[in-house]
Amino acid sequence: MSTTEAASLRESQVPQLTEDWLSVAIALAVFALALAGLFGTDLLGWVVTTSIWTNPSTALGTFSKAYAGIGGAGAFVATYFALLAVLSVGAAALRQNVVRFAIAFTAVFWIGYGSWIAGSNAYIAAVTPADQQKFGIAWSLKLTNEAGYVVALIVGLVIANAFPRFADWIRDAIRPELYIKVAIVLLGAVFAVTAANRLNLAGSLLIRGAAAIVEAYLIYWAVVYFVARKWFGFSREWSVPLASGISVCGVAAAIATGGAIRARPVVPVLVSSLVVIFAVVEVLILPFVAQAFLSHEPLVAAAWMGLAIKTDGAAVAGGSITESLILAKSAAEGVRYQPGWIVGTTTTVKVFIDIFIGIWAFVLGYIWTNHVNKSETDKAKASEIWQRFPKFIIGFVLTFAIGLYLALGTTPEIAAKLPAAIGETNTFRVIFFVLTFFSIGVLSNFRRLWQEGFGKLAAVYVVSLFGFVIWVGLLISWLFFSGIKPPLAS
């Protein structure tokens, strides 16, 4: 055996780090560095923040005043280099070309965060008349600065559809699943501190969120499978990933169940592309519908985002936009809710759905290998439950538990310092959200996907989504969350 062959064999035998575990590692590292502030050492106060602005020179700043000397531009550059270093190490761990990733990430970060800055312009983000007066403007769209998420998504869509070559050039850093998983793990700590003040309400949300499992797996899946098989004539090989992608949890469910039934690789790939496209459409529409009709039932709107939008990134992003829109509308009417509860509810519903992806893939694999395509050697194994279990959920639970303990089980001195530390965590969560939105947009080349021939697949999605998924999700959300309101801001 040659030296090259031996090296290749050794490399193939080394377990490869998965994107799930990488997201947990990155998020826990950020969380740990932020917690250093509890003991008097501020390690992340240099991270860039964006304020609502009319003068661009005032848009950027540092999270902590202790680092104010580096200025907003310095904070932006420092944040860019820090993320570039960490994510480049992650790219190497995932066996990507590090140089290509670094070049692509530079464009992704600068364009993505630039979109966030644009969305923070006062004409877009100022909410109340007092805010408009403060900035000397007569009107605004009242979307809060989280309109930057929508701007990042739209910029990504423009690049994907008008500049496809550039989209291909930066594709090495277009990792929406990685970015959103990091953000969700960080969100666990943010939601814990929010929930610590209202444990009864938080516990109720967890129980009600668990009910989403029954709705997603027992109602949605069966109906979508029936529609795909009986109305559109798809084979079982296509119908199973279609039903999972549309009804359960988008890309992850389509890939997991496609693998469980040993479908050809092209099947989950095309289904995943379809899910991403429709998730973009839902993010651009459903939060505004929720603001118009559900502003007085904010947690119904939150759960609806988790049940109706079928990818982790888009669902949590939709919950975030919904929160900003409803908080803005409620504030204009004189009602100020505490932030965090709406997006926290959306995330909770989504996490409960994600938890059972591994179990569902095992169930389908068992049925497939024992009753559909019978095989004595290719049986579904119980170990697949763990293999397909989304590991980032472990990180979410861990940061939530640690955050809750620090808020309730430590000294008053530590509890008093906790909001600042969690604030730094949340700032990084926002940045990863922005990267997620931009990445989702860049992946959505409508012309290319149409040329790949999934018009019939799209028809199944349209019928399923607008025929019953949205409305059943709204009904279930109303039954479990109506009348429950977030706490009022003090």
Secondary structure, DSSP 8 states (H G I E B T S, - for coil): --HHHHHHHHHHHS----HHHHHHHHHHHHHHHHHGGGGT--SSTTSEEE--BSSGGGSEEESSGGGGGGHHHHHHHHHHHHHHHHHHHHHHHTT--HHHHHHHHHHHHHHHHHHHHHHTBHHHH--SHHHHHHHT-S------TTHHHHHHHHHHHHHHHH-HHHHHHTGGG--HHHHHHHHHHHHHHHHHHHHHT-HHHHHHHHHHHHHHHHIIIIIIHHHHHHIIIIIT---HHHHHHHHHIIIIIHHHHHHHHHHHTT--THHHHHHHHHHHHHHHHHHHHHHHHHHHHHTTSHHHHHHHHHHHS-SHHHHHHHHHHHHHHHHHHHHHTT--B-TTHHHHHHHHHHHHHHHTHHHHHHHHHHHIIIIIS--SSS---THHHHHHS-THHHHHHHHHHHHHHHHHSS-HHHHHHHHHHHHHHHHHHHHHHHHHHHHHHHT--HHHHHHTT-HHHHHHHHHHIIIIIHHHHHHHHHHHHTT----B--
